[in-house]
């Protein structure tokens, strides 16, 4: 078994992701034994992908560099004409926090290619039936169910939380 300090997937699997939907509140999604398909919050079944440019691989370049990298990723996504929603993922055990975006309407191959471009190990893919951590290279995929909470205001999106 690979230790958690070597294999970051244990952290990815327990990450809680918050997605800000302006005018509609905040979604908080996390892994769960079964999906709660009755609470799927989107108008159709297209997947939601969550990606970031923060802290690629083992690098920890700091807040300012991470923000510049994230801005570049968002500019690349804007060229693809997909709407972006602000998102943040937090590991509730370590407190590790990464800012990112949620997108709908991109093929998973395109999302993974962007992940590779920005040095990421994995992205999240969320569908009515599953919550998955998907490797940007190599084909590794861990799929679970999901649970969803909605709130009028974000909690995790606040700096310092």
ZAZA-128093 format. One record per residue (C-alpha): residue in one letter; residue number from 0; x, y, z. Coordinates in Angstrom, 1 decimal. Last residue first. Example, Ala and Ser with C-alpha at 12.3 -4.5 7.8 and 13.67 -1.06 7.14 Angstrom:
2
[semi S 1 [13.7 -1.1 7.1]];
[semi A 0 [12.3 -4.5 7.8]];
END
This chain:
161
[semi X 160 [-10.9 28.8 5.7]];
[semi X 159 [-8.4 31.6 5.3]];
[semi X 158 [-10.0 33.0 2.2]];
[semi X 157 [-13.8 32.4 2.0]];
[semi X 156 [-14.6 29.8 -0.7]];
[semi X 155 [-15.0 27.1 1.9]];
[semi X 154 [-18.1 28.7 3.5]];
[semi X 153 [-20.1 30.0 0.6]];
[semi X 152 [-23.5 31.7 1.0]];
[semi X 151 [-27.1 30.6 0.4]];
[semi X 150 [-26.2 27.0 1.1]];
[semi X 149 [-26.7 23.7 -0.7]];
[semi X 148 [-25.4 20.4 0.5]];
[semi X 147 [-24.7 17.5 -1.9]];
[semi X 146 [-23.6 13.9 -1.5]];
[semi X 145 [-21.7 11.8 -3.9]];
[semi X 144 [-21.3 8.2 -5.1]];
[semi X 143 [-17.9 6.8 -5.7]];
[semi X 142 [-15.4 6.5 -8.6]];
[semi X 141 [-11.6 6.3 -8.4]];
[semi X 140 [-10.0 6.6 -11.8]];
[semi X 139 [-6.4 5.9 -12.9]];
[semi X 138 [-6.1 6.1 -16.7]];
[semi X 137 [-2.4 6.9 -16.9]];
[semi X 136 [-2.3 10.7 -17.2]];
[semi X 135 [-4.8 13.4 -16.0]];
[semi X 134 [-6.0 10.9 -13.4]];
[semi X 133 [-9.7 11.1 -12.7]];
[semi X 132 [-11.2 11.5 -9.2]];
[semi X 131 [-14.9 10.5 -9.7]];
[semi X 130 [-18.3 11.5 -8.3]];
[semi X 129 [-21.0 9.3 -9.8]];
[semi X 128 [-24.5 8.8 -11.1]];
[semi X 127 [-25.8 12.3 -11.7]];
[semi X 126 [-22.4 13.2 -13.0]];
[semi X 125 [-19.3 14.8 -11.3]];
[semi X 124 [-15.8 14.5 -12.8]];
[semi X 123 [-12.9 15.7 -10.5]];
[semi X 122 [-9.5 16.4 -11.9]];
[semi X 121 [-6.1 14.6 -11.4]];
[semi X 120 [-2.3 14.8 -11.2]];
[semi X 119 [-2.1 18.4 -12.4]];
[semi X 118 [0.9 19.9 -14.2]];
[semi X 117 [-1.0 22.7 -15.9]];
[semi X 116 [-0.9 21.3 -19.4]];
[semi X 115 [-1.7 17.8 -18.0]];
[semi X 114 [-4.9 19.2 -16.4]];
[semi X 113 [-5.7 21.0 -19.6]];
[semi X 112 [-5.4 17.7 -21.5]];
[semi X 111 [-7.6 16.0 -18.9]];
[semi X 110 [-10.4 18.6 -19.4]];
[semi X 109 [-10.2 18.1 -23.2]];
[semi X 108 [-10.4 14.3 -22.8]];
[semi X 107 [-13.4 14.8 -20.5]];
[semi X 106 [-15.3 16.6 -23.2]];
[semi X 105 [-16.2 20.1 -22.2]];
[semi X 104 [-19.8 21.2 -21.7]];
[semi X 103 [-19.8 22.0 -18.0]];
[semi X 102 [-17.1 23.7 -16.1]];
[semi X 101 [-16.2 24.1 -12.4]];
[semi X 100 [-13.3 26.2 -11.5]];
[semi X 99 [-10.3 26.2 -9.2]];
[semi X 98 [-8.9 27.3 -5.8]];
[semi X 97 [-7.0 24.8 -3.8]];
[semi X 96 [-7.1 24.3 -0.1]];
[semi X 95 [-5.2 21.8 2.2]];
[semi X 94 [-7.0 21.8 5.6]];
[semi X 93 [-5.2 18.5 6.4]];
[semi X 92 [-8.3 16.4 7.4]];
[semi X 91 [-11.1 18.4 5.7]];
[semi X 90 [-9.2 18.4 2.3]];
[semi X 89 [-10.6 21.5 0.7]];
[semi X 88 [-11.6 22.1 -2.9]];
[semi X 87 [-12.5 25.5 -4.3]];
[semi X 86 [-14.8 26.5 -7.1]];
[semi X 85 [-15.7 29.6 -9.1]];
[semi X 84 [-18.0 28.8 -12.0]];
[semi X 83 [-16.8 29.0 -15.6]];
[semi X 82 [-19.0 29.1 -18.7]];
[semi X 81 [-17.4 27.4 -21.7]];
[semi X 80 [-16.3 29.3 -24.8]];
[semi X 79 [-13.1 27.2 -25.4]];
[semi X 78 [-11.0 30.4 -25.4]];
[semi X 77 [-12.4 31.1 -22.0]];
[semi X 76 [-11.0 27.8 -20.8]];
[semi X 75 [-7.5 28.9 -21.8]];
[semi X 74 [-8.0 32.3 -20.0]];
[semi X 73 [-9.2 30.3 -16.9]];
[semi X 72 [-6.0 28.2 -17.0]];
[semi X 71 [-3.9 31.4 -17.2]];
[semi X 70 [-5.7 33.0 -14.3]];
[semi X 69 [-5.1 29.8 -12.3]];
[semi X 68 [-1.4 30.0 -13.0]];
[semi X 67 [-1.3 33.6 -11.9]];
[semi X 66 [-3.2 32.8 -8.7]];
[semi X 65 [-0.9 29.8 -8.0]];
[semi X 64 [2.1 32.1 -8.4]];
[semi X 63 [0.7 34.6 -5.9]];
[semi X 62 [-0.3 32.0 -3.3]];
[semi X 61 [2.8 30.0 -3.2]];
[semi X 60 [4.8 27.8 -5.6]];
[semi X 59 [4.1 24.5 -3.8]];
[semi X 58 [5.3 21.9 -6.3]];
[semi X 57 [4.8 18.2 -5.6]];
[semi X 56 [2.5 17.8 -8.6]];
[semi X 55 [1.1 21.2 -9.6]];
[semi X 54 [0.2 23.4 -6.7]];
[semi X 53 [-2.8 25.3 -8.2]];
[semi X 52 [-3.8 25.1 -11.8]];
[semi X 51 [-7.3 23.8 -11.0]];
[semi X 50 [-10.0 21.6 -12.3]];
[semi X 49 [-13.6 20.6 -11.6]];
[semi X 48 [-15.6 18.9 -14.3]];
[semi X 47 [-19.4 18.9 -14.3]];
[semi X 46 [-20.9 16.1 -16.4]];
[semi X 45 [-23.9 16.7 -18.7]];
[semi X 44 [-27.1 15.3 -17.2]];
[semi X 43 [-29.4 18.2 -17.8]];
[semi X 42 [-30.7 21.2 -15.8]];
[semi X 41 [-28.1 21.0 -13.1]];
[semi X 40 [-28.6 20.5 -9.3]];
[semi X 39 [-28.7 16.7 -9.1]];
[semi X 38 [-30.5 16.3 -5.7]];
[semi X 37 [-32.6 13.2 -6.7]];
[semi X 36 [-29.3 11.6 -7.9]];
[semi X 35 [-28.0 11.2 -4.4]];
[semi X 34 [-25.0 9.2 -5.3]];
[semi X 33 [-24.1 6.3 -3.1]];
[semi X 32 [-21.2 5.6 -0.7]];
[semi X 31 [-20.4 9.4 -0.5]];
[semi X 30 [-17.7 11.6 -2.0]];
[semi X 29 [-18.2 15.3 -1.6]];
[semi X 28 [-20.3 18.2 -2.9]];
[semi X 27 [-21.0 21.7 -1.5]];
[semi X 26 [-23.1 23.8 -3.8]];
[semi X 25 [-23.4 27.5 -3.2]];
[semi X 24 [-26.2 29.9 -3.9]];
[semi X 23 [-28.4 30.5 -6.9]];
[semi X 22 [-27.7 34.2 -7.8]];
[semi X 21 [-24.1 33.4 -8.7]];
[semi X 20 [-23.5 29.7 -8.6]];
[semi X 19 [-20.4 29.2 -6.3]];
[semi X 18 [-19.1 25.6 -6.3]];
[semi X 17 [-17.7 24.1 -3.1]];
[semi X 16 [-15.7 20.9 -3.3]];
[semi X 15 [-15.0 18.7 -0.3]];
[semi X 14 [-11.9 16.6 -0.7]];
[semi X 13 [-11.9 13.1 0.8]];
[semi X 12 [-10.9 11.3 -2.4]];
[semi X 11 [-8.3 13.9 -3.3]];
[semi X 10 [-6.6 13.5 0.0]];
[semi X 9 [-6.3 9.8 -0.3]];
[semi X 8 [-5.1 10.3 -3.8]];
[semi X 7 [-2.0 12.2 -2.7]];
[semi X 6 [0.1 9.1 -2.8]];
[semi X 5 [3.5 9.6 -1.2]];
[semi X 4 [2.4 11.2 2.0]];
[semi X 3 [-0.7 9.0 2.0]];
[semi X 2 [1.5 5.8 2.0]];
[semi X 1 [1.3 3.5 -0.9]];
[semi X 0 [0.0 0.0 0.0]];
END
